[in-house]
């Protein structure tokens, strides 16, 4: 099996790696951009004698460049990319076997809940939900359960909880469990879970890494060779790979990731403060606000607070729907992390597949909306919010 080099230029600064990691100029022509290798197969000099590429489900030069770049940004040695974030998640769960237990954060992307509870339970995996901000409850679970995997997001989707990666990692490893962190919201610009003890980091590259709302993709990174070898085997065996054009577009998006995240965060921080003081808003959930219950933890394990925030309006479904329909610059759509501002009603959109009782218990109500703040002019964004709330 081909193994990527562990030398990922980790001595270079993040912004430089975003532009160059895994992306040397094409040797034959000197092309500065990684070419889009649209070839399904590769000519061999003799049976089994090739140049590292034999079939594009197994390896593709454009995909290799993307995988090495994302690994470098996360401080990992190995990266594996997929056709979607959920394809990446499915591959991690395929590391397990019938009877294995998984502890998951109670607040997760609705698609992840659906995958766990409605697909992988069919194959004999069991999932126990836990509020992982409650470390005492988590420790109690570890006394009565024997999980093989702990799965969390931080910040969580959509309630923006911040989970202590170091403490969860330490507790997980004591019982022999692997820790998976979905780093989609924070991105490697703002958070590096592997440095905090995570074993695997998963991304929906659809979101901030690509950043332009024109690609669906996913990725997993790790420092561990044994995990990489198994993930690479599964990637090849199952075949849920991204195409070379998707890899190229994601690489192109990553080049501006540090700049985009700076603007996303600047806008989100200002909008969170504006909304928190508005008479029609009950609550704003944003880790950059001092009112956030895990604000101090966010400051300690993140390099910034990101572009995502959640808002709870006063009133119910009617008032919330009116607000959403009056917006102009904030487009009502699923997904997040693109350059344009998006707004989403989780109860009827991204989390509609979640059990309604659990959704209500979490606090994902008819008055809750999730906002992905884009990089537009801040005054224009606030003006749009003002008129929609008027």
N, C-alpha and C positions, 0 to 999 in steps of 0.2 A: 504493500500500500504506500502510495506517495504521502510523505509527511512534510508539512510546511516548515520552513525555517523558524526557529525560535527567535531569530534576530529580527525584531519588528521596529527597529530604530526608536526604541523606547527612551533613548537619551534626548531625542528631539522634542520640542514643544508641541502641544496638542494641535495648534493651528497648522504647523508644518506637516505633521503626520496626516492630517485630514486631506492635505493636497498631494502628498507623495507616497504614503505607506502603501506598499503592494502595487505601485503604479510607475515602474521605471519606463522610460521611453521605449517604444517598440524597436527592437534591435535592428531589423532589416532596413526600415525606412527612417527611423528617428522620430516617428510620430509622437508628439508630446502626450496625447490622450491615449488611454488604453483602447485598442480597437475592439469593435463588436464582432466577436468570432462566431459567425453563423455557419458553423459546421457541425453536423451530427456525428461524424466519425473522422478518423485521422489515419493517414497511410503509415504503415509500419515497414521498417527496413527488412525485417524478418519476423517470423512468428514470435510474438511476445517481445520484440525489440522495437521500442517506440521512444518518443521524445517526452514522455511524461503524460501524454494524452492518447487515449485509445477510443473513447466514446463519450459524448458530451453529457450523458446522464451521470457519468462517474466524475469527470473533470472537464472544465471548460476554462480557457485562459481568462476570459472576461470575468467569470464567476470567481476564479481563484483570486484575482485582483481585489474584488469586493470583499471576499472572506478575509484576506490578509489585512485589508485596510480596517475593517470593523474590529478585528482582533487587536490590532495595534491601538486603536482608540480606547478600547476597554482595558488595556494593559494585560491582554491575554496572549497565549502562544498559538491558539488554534481558533479558527472560525469556520462555521458551516452555515450556508445560506439556503433558504427555502422559498417556495412559491407564495407563502403567506405567513403571518405571525402564528396562526392556528396550526399550520403545517409544522412549524418549528416546535410548538407546544406538544403536538401529537407525537413528534419524534422523541422528545424527552420522556413522555409517558411510556413510550415503547421500550424504554430501557428496563421497565418493571415487568413483573410476572404476576400471574393470577394469585390473589391472596394478599398482595402487598397493600400497605396502607399509605395514604398521603394526607398530610395536614395542609389545608389551604386557608389563606386569609378569607374571612367572611365577606370582604368587600373587594371584588374583582370585576374585571371586564365581563359583561354578560355572556360574550361568546366563549370565554374560558369556562365559566360556570356550566354552560350548555355542553361543552366538550367533555368536561369532567363527569357531570352528573347523568348525562343522557347518552353518552357514547362509551366512555371507558369503563363505566360500571358494568356494561354488558360483558366485558372481558375479565371480570372478577377483581378489579381494583376497587378499593373503598376510599372514600373521601370524607374527612372530618373538617368542618369549618370552625374557625377560631378567630376571635378578634385578636390579632397578633400585636396590637398596642397594649394588650393586657398580658404582661409577661407572667404574672402569677397563674392565670388561667392556662397559659401555654405550658408552663412547667407541670401543672396538674395533669394536663393531657398526656405529657410525655411519661408520666408514671403509670398510666393505664393503657397507653397505646405504644405500638412499636413501628413508627413510620419509617419508610425507606426514603421518603422525600418530603421536604417542606417547601411550599410554593407561596410566594408573596409578590405583591406589587408595592412599591413605595416611590412616590405618592400613589395612593390607591385610586381606582376608577369606579365610581365618580366622587367618593366622599373625601378625597384628598388627605387621607390619614398618612402619617409618617411612621414607619416601622423601623425599629432599631436593628439594623442588619447585623451589627457586631454581636449583640446579645443573642439574637435568634440563631445566628451561625454557631456560636459557642455551645448553646444548648443542643442544637441539632447534631453537631458532631460528637457530643458526649454519648448520644444514643445510636450513633452510626448512620445517621440520616444525611442525605445530600440536601443542600440548600439551593433552590432556584429563585432568582430574583428577576422579575420582569422590569426592565429599566426603560421601557418605552417613553414614559412621561418625562423622566429626568434627562435622558440621553447621557452618553459618556462625557459630555461637556460638563454636566452638573453633578454627576454621581458615578462612582466606580465601585460597584458591589464586590468585585473580586478582591479588591484591596481590603474590603471590610469582612471578608470571610466566606463569601458566596462561592459555590462550586461551579454553577452554571448561570449565565446571564442570557436572557432571551429578549429579543426585540421584535416588534412589528416594524420593519423598515419602511412600511407604508407611510409611517407617520413622520416624525421629525428628521430621521436620517435621510430619507428622500426629500421630504419637505415641500414638494410641489404638486401633491394631489394627483399624480399621474402614474403611480406604480403601486402594485400590491406585492408585498414581500415580507420575509421574516429571516431571522438569524439567531444563532446560538454561538456563544464564545465560552471558552474554558482555558484554564492553565494546565489541565490534567490530560496527559497523553492517552490514558486508558479510556477516559470519557470521549475524547475526540475520535479515537479509533472506532468505538461502538457507534457513535453518532454518524460518522462518515459511512460506516457499513449500512446503517439504516437509511441514510440519505440516498445511497446508491440502490439499495434493495427495494425501497418503496417508490423512489423516483419523484418525490414532490419538490422538484428543483425550479428555480427561477430561470427564465430565458435570458439570453445574453443582452438583449435590449433593456430588460428590466434591471439587470446588473449594471449596465452602463449608466442608465439614468440615475440609479441610486448613488453610484460613485460620483456622478456630476453634482448631485445634491449635497453629498457629504462635504464637498470642497468649501461650501459656504456655511456649513453647520454652525461653527463657532460664532460667526457674525449674526446669523439668523437668531440663534438662541439669546444673544445679548439683547436684540431688539424685541423678541417675544417677551422676555422677562421684564424689560423696562416698561412696555405697554401694559402687561398683566398686573404689575405692581401698582401702577397708577390707576388702572380701572378697578382693581380690588378695593383700593382706598376710596375711590369715588362711590362705588356701589355700597360699601359698608356704611357710608354716611347718608344714603338716600332713604327717604321716609317710606318708600314702597318695598324696600328690601328688608327681609327678616334677618338674614344671616349670609355672610360670605365666607367660604372655605378656601383659604389660600395660605400656604405655609409661610409666605413672606409677611403676613400680617401678625402683629404681636398677639392678636386675639386667637390665633390658631393654637389649639391645645398642645401641639407638638412643635411649636415654633423654634424652641431652643434646640431640640433634637435635629430639626431640619438644618439649622445653622451649623451644627457640629458635623453632620455626615454628608452635607451637600455643598456644592460650590455656588449655589444660587437656588432660586425657587421656581423657575420655569415659567411656561406660558399658559398653564392650565389652571382654571379656577371653577368653583361650583357656587351657584347662587340659589338661595331659597327665597322666593318671593312671598310677600304677604298676600293672603287669599288662596284660592284653590285653582282648579283646572281652568275655569273660565278666564280668570285674570292672567294666568300664565300663558295660555294660548293666545290671548290678545297681545301680550307683550311680544311673543315670538313672531307673530304675524305682522307686527308693525315695524320690525327691524328691517333695515335695508342693507347695510354693510356686513352685518353678521348673518351669514347664510345658514338657514336651517337645514342641516345635513349631518349624517353620521361621519365618523372618522375625525381626525384631529391632526395637529402638527404641521399643517401646510402654511404657506406664506399668507393665505387669506384667512380672515376670521370666520370661524364656524361656531354655531350654537346647536345644542342637542337637548332633547327632552328624554332622558334615560328611561323613564317609566313606560314610554310608548315607542322608544327607538332602540338604543343599544342594549338595554337591560330588560326588554319586553319578554324575553324567553325565560327570565329568572322566575322562580316560584314567587307568586304575588305576596304570600305571607312573609317569606324571607325578605323580599324587597321592602315591604312596609316596615318590618322589624328593624332593618338597617337604617331606615330613614330616607329611602329613595321614593319620595312622595310626588304627588302631582304638581307640587309647587317648586320642585327642584330642577334646575337646568345646569348643564355643563357647558363651559365656554372654553373654546380654543382660541386664544387671542393671537391674531396675526401680526404682520409687520407694517400695516398701514399707518398713516399719520394718526397720532394719538388723539389730537383734537377732533378729527373726523369720527373716530370710533366712539369717543365720549359723547359727541353730539348725537350720534345715532342712538345710543343708549338713552340719552335724555328724552329724545322725542318719543321713543317707544314706551318709556315709563310715564310719560305725561298724561 
